[in-house]
Amino acid sequence: LYRNTTTTFTGERRPSSSSMGKGSSTTTTTPPPGGQSTAMMLEPFPRNTCVGKLFATSKRLGGTCRGHEVTYDAKAMQVIRAFLQRTSCVSPDDETVCKIAIVPHVAPKKDAKRGWHFRKRRFWCRNDAPRWLLASKVLPSWVFGGGQKHADTDKKRAPLEGLEICEWHEEEKRLYTYTRNISLRKMIVCEELAVIKECPEDANKCVKACEVRIRVAFRGPWLFGLHKIA
């Protein structure tokens, strides 16, 4: 399960933005905590910022992790601005996200003093679960979370909700994003940690590195130890 694998490919479908350019990508599966990690692409991350603390907490809690890296043939700030613009509203090229809401939030004072900009958004994805699963009582409505009162069938058919927090620094030409699920969070936690930064070999290119981490949110002897590897 934790055998290190590396896959390199080109021609991956990118978020629609002509300014982001083409790129190549590398995907790496990392071993469990305690082993030698091959996904060090996100470090060093800003440990004293809001997003940096979320990165550190996610790493401490652990889980099954996979790393992914993409190189764009465009400057870092060009890609960062394109990403912020594309994710501020529903994109016609995105077949998954059906609603986006930018949450009014003031940047932490200590982060703002150091030149960091802050954005928090919520998004909703189409619930494509099979009809038989939505209609059955296999998953009770409470596992979907959200804190809103709905009938069981309405809650199960509601779009799945997620949260994204990002911070970027224009002078350092870096953007960090922390994304996690809100729906189903009582059952499983899915996190994406990402950074867009200038390519160290070529200032006219930039790198986007991601780590996706999955953790089982509940515990019990009936899991037969599966929670130890997720």
Secondary structure, 3 states (H helix, E strand, C coil): CCCCCEEEEECCCCCCCHHHCCEEEEEEECCCCCCCCCCCCCCCCCCCCHHHHHHHHHHHHCCEEEEEEEEECCCHHHHHHHHHHHCCCCCCCCCCEEEEEECCCCCCHHHHHCCCEEEEEEEEECCCCCHHHHHCCCCCHHHHCCCCCCCHHHHHHCCEEEEEEEEEECCCCEEEEEEEECCCCCCEEEEEEEEEEECCCCCCCEEEEEEEEEEECCCCHHHCCHHHCC
